[in-house]
Amino acid sequence: MSETHRGLIEAMAKMQPAMMQGMMARDPDVAWICAMIPHHRGAIDMARAALRGASDAESRKMAEDTIKMQEEEIAKLEAWVSRYAARENRTGSTPRP
């Protein structure tokens, strides 16, 4: 098995439990966002694994683009969680990720 394949498998194995934990939040908005953050992190890990073995220029470019886009998405999702938590804390309830 190649280093790339090992990296892809490890990324999937790491992502799944974190996604499931995120989906356990009581609030549906929190649940889907807290599941998507590790999903996007998994995509980054997979793209990095792909870069270790990719020889095709287009494949490498897609992996590089994936990393950039997923990092941007994670920042948006994490910003939402921060805003949501602040809003909920003002009303006296605490979001349950």
N, C-alpha and C positions, 0 to 999 in steps of 0.2 A: 504494500500500500504506500502511495506517495505521501510526502509531507503535506501536500495540498489536500489530499483526501482526508488525512488525519485531522487537519485543521478544520475542514468543513464539518466532519463528524463531531469534533469537540465543540464547535460553535453551536451546532444544533442541540447537543446534549446540555450545554450550559444555558441556552436560551429557553428551552421548554419549561423547566421548573419555575424560572423567574416570571415567565408569562402567566403560568397558572396561578402563582401567588398574586400577581397583579389583578387577575380576574376575580379574586375572592373578595374584593372591596364591596361593601354594601351598596354604595352609590354607583349606578351604571356609568355615569360620566367618568368617575375615578377609575372604575374597573377597566374600561376599554383603554383609557390613556395609560394606566399603570401596566397594562399588558403590552401596549405598543412600544413602550420605551425599551424593554429588553428585546423585543422583536427587532427594532431598528439597530440595537447594539449587536444583535446576532448577525444582521446583514453586514455590518461593518466588519465583524470578525471573519465572516465568510469571504468578504471581498479581499481582506488582507491575506487570508489563506490562498485565495485564487492568485493574488499577485506573486506569491512565492513560487508558483509553478507555471503561470501563464506565459506563453510565448507569442500568442497572437496579439498584435497591436490593438485591434478593436476590442478584444476581450479585456486587455489590460486597461484600456481607456474606460470601459464600462465599469470595471472594478473601482478605478480611481474616482469616477463620477459618483458611484454608489456611496463610497465613503463620505464624500463631500455632502451629498444630498441627505444622507441619513444623519450625519452630525447636525445639519441644520434642522431637520425634523425633531431630533431629540431635544435640541435647545428650545424649540417651540413647545413641545410637550411638557418639558420640565418647567418652563415659564408658566404654562397654564396651571400646573399643579401648585406652584408657589402662589399664584393669584387666587386660586380656588381655596387653598388652605388659609390664606389671609382673610378672605371673605368669610369663610366658615368660622374662623376664630373670632371675628368681630360679632358674629351672631350667636356665639356661645356653643357651637357644636364643632366637632373635630372630624375632618375627613378620615376615613379608614382605608388607607391603601392596602 
